[in-house]
């Protein structure tokens, strides 16, 4: 039956205009081992196709629709897609899924940059301590202290020239020579805190004479005053180290964000450096609070102190932001 059915199927393909080799190939897919009769190949006339009466074919025998359909049934889909000669298409390069951009890390770098700027302002600012309004006397200027310097602002004072003269003498390196010199015309006078402490002590001792109580009080006031200079020195060093850590953190986080590497793979330490730098900035502010002398409550914390404190908090926030960044 298979030979008769195969011959009929083969003859039907020939009648439809298929070349003999293709008709043979298609027929052998459904009727393995089929060989066409010589007479069918050489002498059988090709019947004219009748449009209104389809060719009678064995029931359930599949009719090829396109030339590649029979071959596609035995070739895996992946092979067809990868081989254009089999009717498929050339493989298309699929773009990899884009990695998430390190948005939070860039925000962290911005926070660290702002923290460094705030630390610089606080480091060189002269407003770590500011004289409160209750302690300002008539004829005296507004006094503010930095980490190592003191500033006296005589602007608007009734006796402005006398205010400038006194501030210039107390802040001078040599008080005796300054007393004989003409003071500057600028109403704002600056000088080291240490000079103010030593000159105030020398002036008080000279006025106290043999009064031991005043002399003892002058010595205590000198030590308290110099504690501000010591506090400023320790705080200044701590803040400098904090700024170096923050700058290093900004560089490391930036390199890590752009996918580059530093020697010894140092970009991995950007986040810890941010935490360490921020912690050191806050530590410097705390050290200053513990060591400073507020002149019996006559001075309040100024803007420079809060700049350093906020810089440390901002740096720690930057480290937290980088922790949540998924890059």
C-alpha positions in Angstrom: 0.0 0.0 0.0 2.8 2.3 0.8 4.3 1.9 -2.7 0.9 2.6 -4.4 0.3 5.5 -2.1 3.8 6.8 -2.6 3.5 6.5 -6.4 0.2 8.4 -6.4 1.6 11.1 -4.1 4.7 11.4 -6.3 2.6 11.6 -9.5 0.5 14.3 -7.9 3.5 16.4 -7.2 4.8 15.9 -10.8 1.3 16.9 -12.1 1.5 20.1 -10.0 4.8 21.1 -11.7 7.4 20.1 -9.1 10.7 19.0 -10.5 11.3 15.3 -10.3 14.1 15.5 -7.7 12.0 17.7 -5.4 9.0 15.5 -5.8 11.1 12.5 -5.0 12.5 14.1 -1.9 9.1 15.1 -0.6 7.6 11.7 -1.3 10.4 9.8 0.5 9.7 11.9 3.6 6.3 10.4 3.9 7.0 7.1 2.2 10.5 6.0 3.1 12.2 3.8 0.6 10.0 4.9 -2.2 11.4 4.5 -5.7 9.4 5.9 -8.7 8.7 3.6 -11.6 10.7 4.2 -14.7 7.6 4.3 -16.9 6.0 6.9 -14.6 9.1 9.1 -15.0 9.6 8.7 -18.8 6.2 8.1 -20.5 3.4 9.2 -18.2 1.8 12.2 -19.8 1.2 15.1 -17.6 -2.5 15.5 -17.0 -3.9 19.0 -17.5 -4.9 20.4 -14.1 -8.7 20.9 -13.7 -9.4 24.0 -11.6 -12.9 22.9 -10.6 -11.8 19.4 -9.5 -8.9 19.1 -7.1 -6.5 16.3 -7.4 -7.6 13.2 -5.6 -5.1 12.4 -2.9 -5.0 9.8 -0.2 -7.0 10.8 2.8 -4.9 12.4 5.6 -1.9 12.8 3.3 -0.4 16.2 4.0 0.0 18.5 0.9 3.1 20.6 0.9 2.3 24.3 0.7 5.8 25.8 0.5 9.1 24.4 -0.5 10.6 24.7 3.0 7.7 23.3 5.0 8.6 19.6 4.8 12.2 20.3 5.7 11.1 22.5 8.6 9.3 19.5 10.2 12.6 17.7 10.8 14.9 20.6 11.6 14.8 22.2 15.0 13.3 25.7 15.2 16.6 27.1 16.6 18.5 25.7 13.7 16.1 27.3 11.2 16.4 30.7 12.9 20.2 30.5 12.9 20.4 29.3 9.2 19.1 31.7 6.6 19.5 29.0 3.9 16.8 26.9 5.6 14.2 29.7 5.3 15.1 31.2 8.7 16.6 34.5 9.6 20.1 35.5 10.7 20.5 35.6 14.5 19.9 39.1 15.8 22.2 40.5 18.5 20.1 41.2 21.5 21.2 44.2 23.6 22.0 43.3 27.2 19.7 44.7 29.9 21.0 48.1 30.9 22.6 48.2 34.3 21.0 50.5 36.8 22.6 53.9 36.9 24.3 54.7 40.3 21.9 57.7 41.0 22.2 57.4 44.7 25.9 57.2 44.6 26.1 60.4 42.6 23.8 62.1 45.1 26.2 60.8 47.8 29.2 62.4 46.0 27.3 65.7 45.9 26.6 65.4 49.6 30.3 64.8 50.3 31.3 67.7 48.2 28.9 70.0 50.1 30.3 68.6 53.4 33.9 69.4 52.3 32.9 73.0 51.5 31.1 73.4 54.8 34.1 72.0 56.6 36.4 74.5 54.9 34.1 77.4 55.9 34.0 76.1 59.5 37.7 75.5 59.6 38.7 79.1 58.7 35.6 80.8 60.1 35.8 83.2 63.0 32.4 82.3 64.5 32.9 79.2 66.6 31.9 81.3 69.6 29.9 84.5 69.3 29.4 87.0 72.1 25.8 87.1 73.1 23.8 90.4 73.3 23.6 90.4 77.1 27.4 90.5 77.5 28.1 93.4 75.1 29.0 96.5 77.0 28.7 100.1 75.9 31.8 101.1 74.1 32.9 97.5 73.4 32.7 95.8 70.1 31.2 92.5 69.1 33.7 89.7 69.9 33.8 86.3 68.1 36.2 83.4 68.3 37.5 81.0 65.7 39.6 77.9 66.3 42.8 80.0 66.7 41.9 83.6 66.1 39.7 86.2 67.7 37.8 89.0 65.9 36.6 92.2 67.5 34.1 94.3 65.4 33.9 97.9 66.5 31.5 98.9 63.8 28.7 101.2 65.1 30.3 101.5 68.6 29.9 105.0 70.1 33.6 105.3 70.9 34.8 103.4 67.8 38.4 104.6 67.9 38.9 103.6 71.5 37.4 100.2 70.8 39.8 99.7 67.9 42.8 100.8 70.0 42.0 98.5 72.8 41.4 95.5 70.6 44.6 96.2 68.6 46.7 96.2 71.8 45.1 93.1 73.3 45.5 91.1 70.1 49.1 92.3 69.3 52.1 90.1 69.5 53.9 92.8 71.5 51.4 94.7 73.6 53.9 97.4 74.7 54.8 98.3 71.1 51.2 98.2 70.0 50.2 100.7 72.7 52.6 103.2 71.2 51.5 102.7 67.6 48.6 104.1 65.8 45.8 101.6 65.4 44.5 100.6 62.0 41.6 102.4 60.4 39.7 99.2 59.9 36.9 98.8 62.5 37.4 95.0 62.5 40.5 93.8 64.4 41.8 90.2 64.3 44.5 88.4 66.2 45.5 85.1 67.8 43.5 83.9 70.8 46.7 83.1 72.6 47.8 86.8 72.3 44.6 88.0 73.8 44.9 85.5 76.7 48.5 86.4 77.5 48.0 90.2 77.1 44.9 90.3 79.2 46.7 88.4 81.9 49.7 90.7 81.8 47.5 93.8 82.0 45.4 92.4 84.9 48.6 91.5 86.9 49.9 94.9 86.3 46.7 96.5 87.7 46.3 94.0 90.6 49.6 94.9 92.3 49.8 93.0 95.5 46.2 91.8 95.5 46.7 88.1 95.6 43.0 87.4 95.0 43.1 89.3 91.7 46.3 87.8 90.7 45.0 84.3 91.3 41.8 85.1 89.5 43.9 86.4 86.6 45.8 83.1 86.4 42.6 81.1 86.3 41.2 83.3 83.6 44.3 82.9 81.6 44.1 79.1 81.8 40.5 79.1 80.8 41.2 81.4 77.9 44.0 79.3 76.7 41.7 76.3 76.7 40.0 77.8 73.7 43.2 77.9 71.9 44.0 74.3 72.8 40.5 73.2 71.8 40.8 74.9 68.5 44.1 73.2 67.8 42.8 69.7 68.4 39.6 70.4 66.6 41.4 71.9 63.7 43.6 68.8 63.2 40.6 66.5 63.5 38.6 68.5 61.0 41.6 68.5 58.5 41.8 64.7 58.7 38.0 64.5 58.3 38.2 66.6 55.1 41.0 64.4 53.7 38.8 61.4 54.3 35.8 63.0 52.7 37.9 64.0 49.6 39.2 60.5 49.3 35.7 59.2 49.6 34.4 61.5 46.9 37.2 60.3 44.5 36.6 56.6 45.3 32.8 56.8 44.9 33.2 58.7 41.6 35.6 56.1 40.2 33.4 53.3 41.3 30.3 54.9 39.7 32.0 55.2 36.3 33.2 51.5 36.4 36.9 52.3 36.8 39.4 50.9 39.2 42.1 52.5 41.4 45.4 50.9 42.4 44.9 48.1 44.9 41.1 48.2 44.1 40.9 51.2 46.5 37.5 52.4 45.1 35.9 49.8 47.4 36.7 52.0 50.4 34.7 55.0 49.3 31.7 54.2 51.5 33.8 53.5 54.7 35.8 56.7 54.1 32.6 58.6 54.0 31.5 57.2 57.3 34.9 57.8 58.9 35.2 61.3 57.5 31.8 62.2 58.8 32.4 60.7 62.1 35.7 62.6 62.5 34.0 65.9 61.7 31.4 65.3 64.4 34.1 64.1 66.8 36.0 67.4 66.2 32.9 69.4 67.0 32.3 67.4 70.2 36.0 67.8 71.3 35.7 71.5 70.9 32.5 71.5 73.0 34.2 69.6 75.8 37.4 71.7 75.8 36.3 75.2 75.1 35.7 77.9 77.6 32.6 80.1 77.1 33.7 82.9 79.4 31.1 82.3 82.1 28.2 82.0 79.6 28.9 85.2 77.8 29.5 83.4 74.5 27.2 81.1 72.4 28.1 78.6 69.7 28.4 80.3 66.3 27.8 79.3 62.7 31.2 77.7 62.1 30.5 75.1 64.8 27.2 74.2 63.2 28.9 74.0 59.7 31.3 71.4 60.9 28.5 69.4 62.7 26.3 69.5 59.7 29.2 68.5 57.4 29.7 65.4 59.5 26.0 64.5 59.4 25.9 65.1 55.6 28.9 62.8 55.1 27.2 60.0 57.0 24.0 60.4 55.0 26.2 60.1 51.9 27.5 56.8 53.1 24.0 55.5 53.8 22.8 56.6 50.3 25.6 54.7 48.7 24.7 51.6 50.8 21.2 51.6 49.2 22.5 52.2 45.7 22.3 49.0 43.5 25.0 49.2 40.9 
